[in-house]
Amino acid sequence: MLFDYPSQAAIVVPTDLPPPNDPNHTVEVVRLAGESARRLGGRTMVLTTSLRALRAIGANLIEPYEGTDLEVWFRVPSPSGSCWCVSAWLLARERGGCLLVGSVSFGE
């Protein structure tokens, strides 16, 4: 069965966030990602453009959702290039309730 992108996926590019160099940028990304994931019952992926953003956003999403039905997954790619993304994606799809945070290298 093919994935029905028009009815099962959305790309959200917020236009009202502070610029990346603003101290409130990460706070606002975390807020938006968390609210979106809660509304969707997980099934959310946040892609960052840097490993620094990946670490900051992922780390700030963990605590607010500890002990809830929403699992937050993020991991900085290893220097060896090992990839957890396929298994994470499949498990997230199976379980639902997951918010994945990845960097630009997520799909590599």
Secondary structure, DSSP 8 states (H G I E B T S, - for coil): ----HHHH------SSS--TTSTTHHHHHHHHHHHHHHHHTS-EEEE-SSHHHHHHHHHHHHHHHTTSS-EEEE----TT----HHHHHHHHHHH--EEEEE-TTTT-
